[in-house]
Amino acid sequence: MKRIKKIISISLITISSLSALSLDELKNMPKSIEKDFYIWRFISDKNTTKEDAVKSAKMIFRVNGKLAKAYKQKTSLSLPKRVYRPSKANVDRYKVLIKQLNSSSNFFQSWLNLSDSDKLIIFTLGGKEIRAKLDKKLDSKTYDNLTKQRNINQFIFRVFKDNLKNLKDTILTSKPIKTNKINYNNLLLLGFKDLKLGNKYNAAYFFYNAIYKAPTRFYADRATFWLYMATKKSQYLKKVAGSYDFNMYKLIALDFLNLPYPMPATTKLSSTNKPNIDIKNPIEWAKLKKQIFTKNPNWQALANRYNSIYTPSYYYYILNRASRDTKQYFPILHRDILSKYSIDRQAMLLALGRQESHFIPASVSSSFALGMMQFMPFLVKHIAKVRHQNVKLEDMFNPKIALKFANTHLDYLNKHLYNPIFVAYAYNAGIGYTRRMIRKNIFKEGAYEPYISLEMVDNSQANHYAKKVLANYVIYRMLLGKPIKITKVINELTHPELTDRFRK
């Protein structure tokens, strides 16, 4: 829900203002994204002076676009932003090297004579014209040595962005050496490109190498699944099927093996006592997070403190942390609201809520997506208008209101999108992005389809999000008594009549 495009004019919609905060109240809040949200509200308030806005800005934890815009409007000043720039040493080194190469009789050969790090400096900082001069097939030793440098990932990115055919061929046909510094994402990308070219043998090497660079179990399962797809060796499929992580790849593997989905971890809420915490208060959630992420936390004791019917989301969240995600919980919360909806809608709301916030009512994202269902402020305004409801942004911290707003939003999305994967794309990245992505017609019949198209969606953040939501959705359908196979949902992507109204 981080980058949803504005779909209608919202100039006529009114959102009630938060009671004015004072600087002293802001000072007493722990430095956090949640505090940044209130600083943004403070700076945006028409009664806040320029001087007080400047003082409040000194308390910002992390600058985002909303804070920068509000601060600029209030003070005519700019907040500092982190902008990546090549180091001066690299730029100076580049200027010296390029002068030497341009004065040589053979540009490419002179480049080959440079050190590996200097080769990559020239390639990374040079423009398209220089990179085009270097588009020649490299011998294996030269390329292997380049892969030992951390800048190899910039090199790979530029080669494919500039469509340098000879260098692409070098990369795609080179088996990665053990000491390579190619990152996980690039290893997967190269594997997918080789698969699409029919080079299963080369692809398998990339996928195998990626397993050992995976940052989490999800990513390891993803690489192992594709190692199976490249080799068709059942040992890899069985490994994914036995993963502790309830991800998309595990569920697909179980379908391929014709095995049932296992039940996720369960535990009961045993207390009716009300912990001393306001679940609708983002600052109290920020304080609890500091306890959760402190050094050497006693997670089990902390979880027990919130084992209550009043704080289930805190309880399950901390239990996940306590097990380091080896035990994963899929609680069915807010049954009083959900029971009014169809099983499919219940499963989708639960799938989104689990992925967006782990059902934390007062969650705030770095871009100020709000509440359990992580609504961006502009979308709150739009849905409030649709519902003819006057609300404050802070009302999104009330899970009952958040769920009703999410249901209204899904009503709109489902007019255009019928597959939970596409709905998840739209919920996260906007229906405009989803429409453009679908119309690129990447979901076609063919080898490895539609699985490989799912990997090639160009918005990596939305792509990862949709995979997580899909797995949640399938598990919740099972828990709600209306199971569905994940492969059925995925295979529908090549049939537009079953998934969306944007393709013909």
C-alpha positions as CSV (number, residue, x, y, z in Angstrom):
1,M,0.0,0.0,0.0
2,K,3.1,2.2,-0.2
3,R,2.9,3.7,-3.7
4,I,-0.8,3.6,-4.7
5,K,-1.6,6.1,-7.4
6,K,-4.2,8.7,-6.9
7,I,-7.2,7.6,-8.9
8,I,-9.7,10.5,-8.4
9,S,-9.7,14.1,-7.3
10,I,-9.8,14.3,-3.5
11,S,-9.9,18.1,-3.2
12,L,-13.4,18.1,-1.8
13,I,-12.8,15.6,1.0
14,T,-12.3,16.6,4.6
15,I,-10.3,14.8,7.1
16,S,-10.8,15.9,10.7
17,S,-7.7,17.4,12.3
18,L,-5.8,15.8,15.1
19,S,-5.9,17.8,18.3
20,A,-2.9,20.1,18.2
21,L,0.2,18.6,19.7
22,S,2.8,20.7,21.4
23,L,6.6,20.6,21.0
24,D,6.9,19.3,24.6
25,E,4.6,16.4,23.7
26,L,6.7,15.6,20.7
27,K,9.9,15.8,22.8
28,N,8.5,13.2,25.1
29,M,7.9,10.7,22.3
30,P,10.7,8.1,21.6
31,K,12.5,8.7,18.3
32,S,10.8,6.5,15.8
33,I,8.8,6.4,12.5
34,E,5.7,6.7,14.6
35,K,7.0,9.9,16.1
36,D,7.8,11.2,12.6
37,F,4.1,10.7,11.7
38,Y,3.2,13.1,14.5
39,I,5.9,15.5,13.5
40,W,4.5,15.6,10.0
41,R,1.0,16.3,11.4
42,F,2.5,19.0,13.6
43,I,4.4,20.7,10.7
44,S,1.3,20.4,8.5
45,D,-1.0,22.1,11.1
46,K,-1.9,25.6,9.9
47,N,-1.4,26.9,13.5
48,T,2.2,25.7,13.7
49,T,4.7,28.5,13.3
50,K,7.8,28.4,11.1
51,E,10.0,28.6,14.1
52,D,8.3,25.6,15.8
53,A,8.4,23.6,12.6
54,V,12.2,24.1,12.5
55,K,12.5,23.0,16.1
56,S,10.3,19.9,15.5
57,A,12.4,18.9,12.4
58,K,15.4,18.4,14.6
59,M,13.6,15.5,16.2
60,I,12.9,13.6,12.9
61,F,14.1,10.0,12.9
62,R,13.9,9.4,9.1
63,V,13.1,12.0,6.4
64,N,10.5,10.9,3.8
65,G,8.8,12.7,1.0
66,K,5.8,13.8,3.1
67,L,7.9,15.4,5.8
68,A,10.2,17.1,3.2
69,K,7.2,18.5,1.4
70,A,5.4,19.7,4.5
71,Y,8.6,21.3,5.9
72,K,9.3,23.1,2.6
73,Q,5.8,24.5,2.4
74,K,5.9,25.7,6.0
75,T,9.5,27.1,6.1
76,S,10.7,27.4,2.5
77,L,13.6,25.3,3.6
78,S,14.7,21.8,2.6
79,L,15.3,18.9,4.8
80,P,18.5,17.0,4.1
81,K,18.1,13.8,2.0
82,R,20.5,11.0,1.5
83,V,21.6,11.0,-2.1
84,Y,24.0,8.4,-3.4
85,R,27.0,9.9,-5.2
86,P,30.2,8.2,-6.3
87,S,33.1,9.0,-3.9
88,K,35.3,11.9,-5.0
89,A,38.2,9.5,-5.0
90,N,36.4,7.3,-7.5
91,V,35.4,10.2,-9.7
92,D,38.9,11.6,-9.7
93,R,40.3,8.2,-10.4
94,Y,37.9,7.8,-13.3
95,K,38.9,11.1,-14.9
96,V,42.6,10.0,-14.8
97,L,41.9,6.6,-16.2
98,I,39.6,7.7,-19.0
99,K,42.2,10.3,-20.1
100,Q,44.7,7.5,-20.3
101,L,42.4,5.2,-22.3
102,N,41.4,7.9,-24.7
103,S,45.0,8.6,-25.5
104,S,45.7,4.9,-26.2
105,S,45.6,3.3,-29.6
106,N,43.3,0.4,-28.5
107,F,40.7,1.5,-26.0
108,F,39.4,-2.0,-25.2
109,Q,42.9,-3.6,-24.8
110,S,44.0,-0.7,-22.6
111,W,40.9,-1.3,-20.4
112,L,41.8,-5.0,-20.1
113,N,45.3,-4.0,-18.8
114,L,43.8,-2.1,-15.9
115,S,43.3,-3.6,-12.4
116,D,40.0,-5.3,-11.9
117,S,38.7,-2.5,-9.6
118,D,39.7,0.1,-12.1
119,K,38.0,-1.8,-14.9
120,L,34.8,-1.6,-13.0
121,I,35.2,2.1,-12.1
122,I,35.5,2.9,-15.8
123,F,32.5,0.7,-16.7
124,T,30.3,2.0,-13.8
125,L,31.0,5.7,-14.1
126,G,31.4,5.8,-17.9
127,G,28.4,6.7,-20.0
128,K,26.7,4.6,-22.6
129,E,29.2,5.5,-25.3
130,I,32.1,4.3,-23.3
131,R,30.3,1.1,-22.2
132,A,29.5,0.4,-25.9
133,K,33.2,0.5,-26.7
134,L,33.7,-2.2,-24.0
135,D,31.0,-4.5,-25.3
136,K,33.2,-7.4,-26.3
137,K,33.2,-11.0,-25.1
138,L,35.5,-11.5,-22.1
139,D,37.7,-14.5,-21.5
140,S,36.7,-16.6,-18.5
141,K,39.6,-15.6,-16.3
142,T,39.0,-11.9,-16.8
143,Y,35.3,-12.2,-16.0
144,D,35.9,-14.5,-13.0
145,N,38.3,-11.9,-11.6
146,L,35.7,-9.2,-12.1
147,T,33.1,-11.2,-10.2
148,K,35.4,-11.1,-7.1
149,Q,34.8,-7.3,-6.9
150,R,31.8,-5.9,-5.1
151,N,31.2,-3.5,-8.0
152,I,30.3,-6.6,-10.2
153,N,26.6,-6.0,-9.4
154,Q,26.7,-2.5,-10.9
155,F,28.5,-4.0,-13.9
156,I,25.8,-6.6,-14.4
157,F,23.1,-4.0,-14.0
158,R,24.6,-1.7,-16.6
159,V,25.3,-4.6,-19.1
160,F,21.6,-5.5,-19.1
161,K,20.2,-2.0,-18.9
162,D,22.4,-0.9,-21.9
163,N,21.7,-4.2,-23.7
164,L,25.3,-5.0,-24.4
165,K,25.0,-8.2,-26.2
166,N,28.6,-9.6,-26.1
167,L,28.9,-8.9,-22.4
168,K,25.5,-10.4,-21.7
169,D,26.6,-13.5,-23.4
170,T,29.8,-13.6,-21.3
171,I,27.7,-13.3,-18.1
172,L,25.0,-15.8,-19.0
173,T,27.5,-18.5,-20.1
174,S,29.9,-18.1,-17.2
175,K,29.6,-20.6,-14.3
176,P,29.9,-18.5,-11.0
177,I,33.1,-19.2,-9.1
178,K,32.9,-19.9,-5.4
179,T,34.5,-16.5,-4.4
180,N,32.1,-14.4,-6.6
181,K,30.5,-11.3,-5.2
182,I,27.4,-11.5,-7.4
183,N,24.4,-10.8,-5.1
184,Y,21.4,-13.0,-4.6
185,N,19.0,-11.0,-6.8
186,N,21.4,-10.9,-9.7
187,L,22.1,-14.7,-9.5
188,L,18.3,-15.3,-9.7
189,L,17.9,-12.8,-12.5
190,L,20.7,-14.5,-14.5
191,G,19.1,-17.9,-13.9
192,F,15.8,-16.7,-15.2
193,K,17.3,-15.2,-18.3
194,D,19.2,-18.5,-19.0
195,L,16.0,-20.5,-18.5
196,K,14.1,-18.3,-21.0
197,L,17.0,-18.9,-23.4
198,G,16.7,-22.6,-22.9
199,N,20.0,-22.8,-21.1
200,K,18.9,-25.0,-18.2
201,Y,22.4,-26.2,-17.3
202,N,23.7,-22.7,-16.9
203,A,20.6,-21.6,-15.0
204,A,21.0,-24.4,-12.5
205,Y,24.4,-23.1,-11.5
206,F,23.0,-19.6,-10.8
207,F,20.1,-21.0,-8.7
208,Y,22.4,-23.3,-6.8
209,N,24.8,-20.4,-6.0
210,A,21.9,-18.2,-4.9
211,I,20.7,-20.6,-2.2
212,Y,23.9,-19.9,-0.2
213,K,23.4,-16.2,-0.5
214,A,19.7,-16.1,0.4
215,P,19.0,-13.6,3.3
216,T,16.0,-15.5,4.6
217,R,14.3,-18.9,4.3
218,F,11.8,-17.5,1.8
219,Y,14.6,-16.6,-0.6
220,A,16.4,-19.9,0.0
221,D,13.2,-21.7,-0.9
222,R,12.7,-19.6,-3.9
223,A,16.2,-20.4,-5.3
224,T,15.8,-24.1,-4.4
225,F,12.4,-24.3,-6.2
226,W,14.0,-22.8,-9.3
227,L,16.9,-25.2,-9.0
228,Y,14.2,-28.0,-9.2
229,M,12.6,-26.3,-12.2
230,A,15.9,-26.2,-14.0
231,T,17.0,-29.8,-13.1
232,K,13.7,-31.6,-12.3
233,K,15.5,-33.4,-9.5
234,S,12.9,-34.3,-6.9
235,Q,15.3,-33.8,-4.0
236,Y,15.1,-30.1,-4.4
237,L,11.3,-30.1,-4.6
238,K,11.1,-32.2,-1.4
239,K,13.4,-29.8,0.4
240,V,11.2,-26.8,-0.4
241,A,8.1,-28.8,0.6
242,G,9.6,-29.4,4.0
243,S,10.5,-25.8,4.7
244,Y,9.3,-24.3,8.0
245,D,8.3,-21.1,6.1
246,F,4.7,-21.1,4.8
247,N,5.7,-19.3,1.6
248,M,4.4,-19.6,-2.0
249,Y,7.2,-22.0,-3.0
250,K,6.5,-24.4,-0.2
251,L,2.8,-24.6,-1.2
252,I,3.6,-25.0,-4.9
253,A,6.0,-27.8,-4.0
254,L,3.4,-29.5,-2.0
255,D,0.9,-29.3,-4.9
256,F,3.5,-30.7,-7.3
257,L,4.1,-33.6,-4.9
258,N,0.3,-34.0,-4.4
259,L,0.7,-33.6,-0.7
260,P,-1.7,-31.7,1.7
261,Y,-0.9,-28.3,3.2
262,P,0.2,-28.7,6.9
263,M,-1.5,-26.7,9.6
264,P,0.5,-23.6,10.8
265,A,1.5,-23.2,14.5
266,T,-1.4,-22.7,16.9
267,T,-1.7,-21.4,20.4
268,K,-4.6,-20.2,22.5
269,L,-5.2,-16.8,24.0
270,S,-5.5,-17.8,27.7
271,S,-6.1,-14.5,29.5
272,T,-9.1,-12.1,29.7
273,N,-7.0,-9.5,31.6
274,K,-6.4,-6.2,29.8
275,P,-2.7,-5.3,29.5
276,N,-1.8,-1.7,30.3
277,I,-1.3,-0.6,26.7
278,D,-3.5,1.3,24.2
279,I,-3.3,-0.7,21.0
280,K,-4.6,2.3,19.0
281,N,-1.6,4.4,20.1
282,P,1.4,4.3,17.7
283,I,3.8,5.7,20.3
284,E,3.0,2.9,22.7
285,W,3.6,0.4,19.9
286,A,7.0,2.2,19.2
287,K,7.9,1.8,22.9
288,L,7.0,-1.9,22.8
289,K,9.1,-2.4,19.6
290,K,12.1,-1.1,21.5
291,Q,11.5,-3.9,24.1
292,I,11.1,-6.5,21.4
293,F,14.2,-5.5,19.5
294,T,16.5,-4.8,22.5
295,K,19.6,-6.9,23.0
296,N,19.1,-10.3,24.5
297,P,15.3,-9.9,24.9
298,N,13.2,-12.4,26.9
299,W,10.7,-12.8,24.1
300,Q,8.7,-15.6,25.7
301,A,8.1,-13.6,28.9
302,L,7.2,-10.5,26.8
303,A,4.8,-12.6,24.7
304,N,3.1,-14.0,27.9
305,R,2.5,-10.4,29.0
306,Y,0.3,-9.9,26.0
307,N,-1.3,-13.3,25.9
308,S,-4.7,-11.7,26.1
309,I,-7.9,-11.4,24.1
310,Y,-7.3,-7.7,24.1
311,T,-3.8,-7.8,22.5
312,P,-3.7,-10.9,20.3
313,S,-1.7,-9.2,17.5
314,Y,1.1,-8.3,19.9
315,Y,1.1,-11.8,21.3
316,Y,1.4,-13.6,17.9
317,Y,3.9,-11.1,16.6
318,I,6.3,-11.6,19.6
319,L,5.8,-15.4,19.4
320,N,7.0,-15.2,15.8
321,R,10.1,-13.3,16.9
322,A,10.7,-15.7,19.8
323,S,10.8,-18.7,17.3
324,R,12.8,-16.6,14.8
325,D,10.0,-17.2,12.4
326,T,10.4,-21.0,12.5
327,K,6.9,-21.1,14.0
328,Q,4.4,-19.1,12.0
329,Y,1.0,-18.1,13.2
330,F,-2.1,-17.3,11.1
331,P,-4.6,-16.0,13.6
332,I,-8.1,-15.3,12.6
333,L,-8.8,-12.0,14.4
334,H,-11.8,-9.6,14.4
335,R,-14.3,-12.4,13.7
336,D,-17.2,-10.0,14.6
337,I,-16.5,-7.9,11.5
338,L,-15.2,-10.6,9.2
339,S,-18.1,-13.0,9.7
340,K,-20.3,-10.6,7.6
341,Y,-18.2,-11.2,4.5
342,S,-17.8,-14.2,2.2
343,I,-15.0,-16.7,2.9
344,D,-13.0,-15.5,0.0
345,R,-13.2,-11.9,1.2
346,Q,-12.4,-12.9,4.8
347,A,-9.3,-14.8,3.5
348,M,-8.1,-11.8,1.5
349,L,-8.6,-9.3,4.3
350,L,-6.7,-11.6,6.7
351,A,-4.0,-12.2,4.1
352,L,-3.5,-8.5,3.6
353,G,-3.6,-7.6,7.3
354,R,-1.0,-10.3,8.2
355,Q,1.4,-9.1,5.5
356,E,0.8,-5.3,5.9
357,S,1.3,-5.1,9.7
358,H,1.0,-8.5,11.4
359,F,-2.4,-7.1,12.5
360,I,-0.7,-4.4,14.6
361,P,-3.5,-1.8,14.9
362,A,-1.2,1.3,15.4
363,S,1.4,0.4,12.8
364,V,3.0,3.2,10.9
365,S,5.3,2.7,7.9
366,S,8.2,4.8,6.8
367,S,6.0,6.4,4.2
368,F,3.2,7.0,6.7
369,A,0.9,4.1,5.6
370,L,-1.3,3.8,8.6
371,G,-2.9,1.1,10.8
372,M,-3.4,-2.5,10.5
373,M,-4.3,-2.3,6.8
374,Q,-1.6,0.3,6.0
375,F,-3.6,3.0,4.2
376,M,-1.8,6.0,2.7
377,P,-3.4,9.3,3.8
378,F,-4.7,10.2,0.4
379,L,-6.4,6.8,0.1
380,V,-8.0,7.3,3.5
381,K,-9.5,10.5,2.1
382,H,-10.8,8.8,-1.0
383,I,-12.4,5.9,0.8
384,A,-13.9,8.2,3.4
385,K,-15.7,10.0,0.6
386,V,-16.9,6.7,-0.9
387,R,-18.2,5.7,2.5
388,H,-19.7,9.2,3.2
389,Q,-17.8,9.1,6.5
390,N,-15.9,11.8,8.2
391,V,-12.7,10.4,9.8
392,K,-9.4,11.4,11.2
393,L,-6.2,9.8,9.8
394,E,-5.7,8.4,13.3
395,D,-9.0,6.5,12.9
396,M,-7.0,4.0,10.8
397,F,-5.4,2.8,14.1
398,N,-8.9,1.4,15.0
399,P,-8.9,-2.1,13.5
400,K,-12.7,-2.1,13.1
401,I,-12.6,1.0,11.0
402,A,-9.5,-0.1,9.1
403,L,-11.0,-3.4,8.1
404,K,-14.2,-1.7,6.9
405,F,-12.1,0.7,4.8
406,A,-10.1,-2.2,3.4
407,N,-13.3,-4.0,2.5
408,T,-14.6,-0.9,0.6
409,H,-11.3,-0.7,-1.2
410,L,-11.4,-4.4,-2.2
411,D,-14.9,-3.8,-3.5
412,Y,-13.4,-1.3,-6.0
413,L,-10.3,-3.4,-6.9
414,N,-12.5,-6.5,-7.5
415,K,-14.5,-4.7,-10.2
416,H,-11.3,-4.8,-12.2
417,L,-9.2,-7.7,-10.8
418,Y,-10.4,-11.1,-9.9
419,N,-7.2,-13.0,-9.0
420,P,-5.7,-12.5,-5.5
421,I,-2.2,-12.0,-7.0
422,F,-3.4,-9.1,-9.1
423,V,-5.4,-7.7,-6.2
424,A,-2.3,-7.8,-4.0
425,Y,-0.3,-5.9,-6.7
426,A,-3.0,-3.2,-6.8
427,Y,-3.3,-3.0,-3.0
428,N,0.4,-2.5,-2.7
429,A,1.5,-0.5,-5.8
430,G,-1.8,0.9,-7.1
431,I,-4.3,-0.1,-9.7
432,G,-2.6,2.1,-12.3
433,Y,0.7,0.2,-12.0
434,T,-1.2,-3.1,-12.0
435,R,-3.1,-2.2,-15.2
436,R,0.2,-1.2,-17.0
437,M,2.0,-4.4,-15.8
438,I,-0.9,-6.7,-16.9
439,R,-1.1,-5.0,-20.3
440,K,2.6,-5.8,-21.0
441,N,1.1,-9.3,-21.5
442,I,3.9,-11.1,-19.7
443,F,1.6,-13.9,-18.5
444,K,1.6,-16.1,-21.5
445,E,1.5,-19.8,-22.1
446,G,4.9,-21.4,-22.4
447,A,7.8,-23.2,-20.7
448,Y,7.9,-22.4,-16.9
449,E,4.8,-20.3,-17.2
450,P,3.2,-18.6,-15.5
451,Y,5.7,-19.1,-12.7
452,I,8.6,-17.4,-14.5
453,S,6.4,-14.4,-15.3
454,L,5.7,-14.0,-11.7
455,E,9.4,-13.6,-11.1
456,M,9.8,-11.1,-13.9
457,V,7.3,-8.5,-12.7
458,D,9.4,-5.3,-12.7
459,N,8.3,-3.9,-9.3
460,S,10.3,-6.1,-7.0
461,Q,8.7,-4.7,-3.8
462,A,5.2,-5.3,-5.1
463,N,6.2,-8.7,-6.5
464,H,7.6,-9.9,-3.2
465,Y,4.5,-8.5,-1.4
466,A,2.1,-10.3,-3.7
467,K,3.8,-13.6,-3.2
468,K,3.5,-13.3,0.5
469,V,-0.1,-12.3,0.4
470,L,-0.9,-15.2,-2.0
471,A,0.5,-17.7,0.5
472,N,-1.4,-16.1,3.3
473,Y,-4.6,-16.1,1.3
474,V,-4.3,-19.9,0.5
475,I,-3.5,-20.7,4.1
476,Y,-6.5,-18.7,5.4
477,R,-8.8,-20.3,2.8
478,M,-7.8,-23.6,4.3
479,L,-8.3,-22.4,7.9
480,L,-11.7,-21.0,7.0
481,G,-12.9,-24.3,5.6
482,K,-12.8,-23.4,1.9
483,P,-9.4,-24.7,0.7
484,I,-8.0,-23.8,-2.7
485,K,-4.8,-25.0,-4.4
486,I,-2.1,-22.3,-4.9
487,T,-1.3,-23.8,-8.3
488,K,-4.9,-23.2,-9.4
489,V,-4.6,-19.5,-8.5
490,I,-1.3,-19.1,-10.3
491,N,-2.3,-21.0,-13.4
492,E,-5.3,-18.8,-13.9
493,L,-2.9,-15.9,-14.7
494,T,-2.6,-17.0,-18.3
495,H,-6.4,-16.8,-18.7
496,P,-7.5,-13.2,-18.7
497,E,-11.2,-13.9,-18.4
498,L,-10.5,-15.4,-15.0
499,T,-8.2,-12.7,-13.6
500,D,-8.9,-9.2,-14.9
501,R,-10.7,-6.8,-17.2
502,F,-7.6,-5.1,-18.6
503,R,-6.7,-7.8,-21.1
504,K,-8.7,-9.0,-24.0
